[in-house]
Amino acid sequence: NFIEYKKLNQQHEVALLCNNQVADIEQAIKQLLSNDFLYQKMVDNCRQAATQWCWQTQEQKLIAIYQSVVHE
């Protein structure tokens, strides 16, 4: 349940975020195992996120950052 994970999850809801406690993790796993709709929704969201969160798209962002630093 870290802030960067929250930001990413707001874009594509690919995870159940929880605290680093055994009971919380257990609850999240049970929720995924018992809720087929939620599980399938997250699988579908992962597929969508994979098109954006891949090297081919992230590479362009990294190149732009490098270019802005080099040209300053």
C-alpha positions in Angstrom: 0.0 0.0 0.0 2.7 2.4 -1.1 1.9 5.8 -2.6 3.5 5.0 -6.0 1.5 1.7 -6.2 -1.6 3.7 -5.4 -0.9 6.1 -8.3 -0.4 3.2 -10.7 -3.4 1.4 -9.4 -5.6 4.5 -9.9 -4.7 4.4 -13.6 -5.6 0.7 -14.2 -6.7 -1.0 -11.0 -4.5 -4.0 -11.3 -4.1 -4.9 -7.7 -5.7 -5.0 -4.3 -3.5 -2.8 -2.2 -3.1 -3.8 1.5 -0.9 -3.2 4.5 2.0 -5.4 5.1 0.2 -7.5 7.7 -0.5 -11.2 7.4 -4.3 -10.7 8.0 -4.6 -8.0 5.4 -2.7 -10.1 2.8 -4.8 -13.1 3.6 -8.0 -11.1 3.2 -6.9 -9.8 -0.2 -6.0 -13.3 -1.4 -9.3 -14.7 -0.2 -11.1 -11.8 -1.9 -9.5 -12.5 -5.3 -10.1 -16.3 -4.9 -13.8 -15.9 -4.1 -14.7 -13.0 -6.4 -14.4 -14.2 -10.0 -15.7 -10.9 -11.4 -13.0 -8.9 -9.5 -10.3 -11.3 -10.5 -11.3 -11.2 -14.2 -11.5 -7.4 -14.1 -8.0 -7.2 -12.7 -6.7 -9.6 -15.4 -8.3 -7.5 -18.1 -6.9 -4.3 -16.5 -3.4 -5.9 -16.4 -3.6 -6.6 -20.1 -4.5 -3.0 -20.8 -1.8 -1.7 -18.5 0.8 -3.9 -20.2 0.3 -1.9 -23.4 1.3 1.3 -21.6 3.7 -0.1 -18.9 6.1 -1.7 -21.3 9.6 -0.8 -22.4 8.5 0.5 -25.8 6.4 3.3 -24.3 8.6 3.9 -21.2 11.6 4.1 -23.4 10.3 7.3 -25.1 9.7 8.9 -21.7 13.3 8.1 -20.6 14.8 9.4 -23.8 12.8 12.7 -23.4 14.2 13.0 -19.9 17.8 12.4 -21.0 17.4 14.9 -23.9 16.0 17.6 -21.6 19.0 17.2 -19.3 21.6 17.1 -22.1 20.1 20.2 -23.9 20.1 22.3 -20.8 
